[in-house]
């Protein structure tokens, strides 16, 4: 019901004084689009927030000890292929 009221208000604002059916159609279309897109947008936002929290938690607790840094190759080690 609130969506229909918001759609009617939006349609009357878009159509102006002499909008007639154009405002009603635009309002109905806006309400229909909002009804379909808002739940999907909320689901995407919630999924992004959960992924961000998971990634932050994973980065704050590394699974390897701090002494396990990668070592640099020894000076006599030649990595170029001939």
C-alpha positions as CSV (number, residue, x, y, z in Angstrom):
1,X,0.0,0.0,0.0
2,X,2.8,2.4,0.8
3,X,4.4,1.6,-2.6
4,X,1.2,2.6,-4.3
5,X,1.0,5.8,-2.4
6,X,4.6,6.6,-3.1
7,X,4.1,5.8,-6.8
8,X,1.0,8.0,-7.0
9,X,2.9,10.9,-5.3
10,X,5.9,10.4,-7.7
11,X,3.6,10.2,-10.7
12,X,1.8,13.4,-9.8
13,X,5.1,15.2,-9.3
14,X,6.5,14.1,-12.6
15,X,3.3,14.7,-14.6
16,X,2.6,18.2,-13.2
17,X,-0.8,19.9,-13.3
18,X,-2.0,18.5,-16.6
19,X,-0.5,15.0,-16.5
20,X,-3.6,12.9,-16.5
21,X,-2.9,9.3,-17.4
22,X,0.8,9.9,-18.0
23,X,1.4,10.6,-14.2
24,X,-0.6,7.5,-13.2
25,X,1.3,5.3,-15.6
26,X,4.7,6.6,-14.5
27,X,3.7,6.3,-10.8
28,X,2.6,2.7,-11.4
29,X,5.8,1.9,-13.2
30,X,7.9,3.4,-10.5
31,X,6.1,1.4,-7.8
32,X,6.5,-1.9,-9.9
33,X,10.2,-1.3,-10.5
34,X,10.8,-0.5,-6.8
35,X,8.9,-3.6,-5.7
36,X,11.1,-5.8,-7.9
37,X,14.4,-4.1,-7.4
38,X,14.5,-3.1,-3.7
39,X,14.7,-6.7,-2.4
40,X,17.4,-7.7,-4.8
41,X,19.4,-4.5,-4.1
42,X,19.1,-5.2,-0.3
43,X,20.3,-8.8,-0.9
44,X,23.3,-7.6,-2.9
45,X,24.1,-5.0,-0.2
46,X,23.9,-7.6,2.6
47,X,26.0,-10.0,0.7
48,X,28.7,-7.4,0.1
49,X,28.7,-6.4,3.7
50,X,29.1,-10.0,4.8
51,X,31.9,-10.6,2.3
52,X,33.7,-7.5,3.6
53,X,33.4,-8.6,7.2
54,X,34.6,-12.1,6.3
55,X,37.6,-10.7,4.4
56,X,38.6,-8.3,7.2
57,X,38.4,-11.1,9.8
58,X,40.5,-13.4,7.5
59,X,43.2,-10.7,7.0
60,X,43.4,-9.8,10.7
61,X,44.1,-13.4,11.7
62,X,46.6,-14.9,9.2
63,X,46.9,-18.6,9.0
64,X,50.7,-18.7,9.0
65,X,53.2,-17.5,11.7
66,X,54.8,-14.1,11.2
67,X,58.3,-15.7,11.0
68,X,57.2,-17.6,7.8
69,X,58.1,-14.7,5.5
70,X,59.3,-15.7,2.0
71,X,63.0,-15.8,1.8
72,X,65.0,-14.1,-0.9
73,X,67.1,-16.3,-3.2
74,X,70.8,-16.7,-2.2
75,X,73.3,-14.6,-4.1
76,X,74.7,-17.6,-6.1
77,X,71.3,-18.7,-7.3
78,X,70.7,-17.8,-11.0
79,X,67.1,-17.7,-12.0
80,X,67.6,-16.7,-15.6
81,X,67.3,-19.5,-18.2
82,X,70.0,-19.9,-20.8
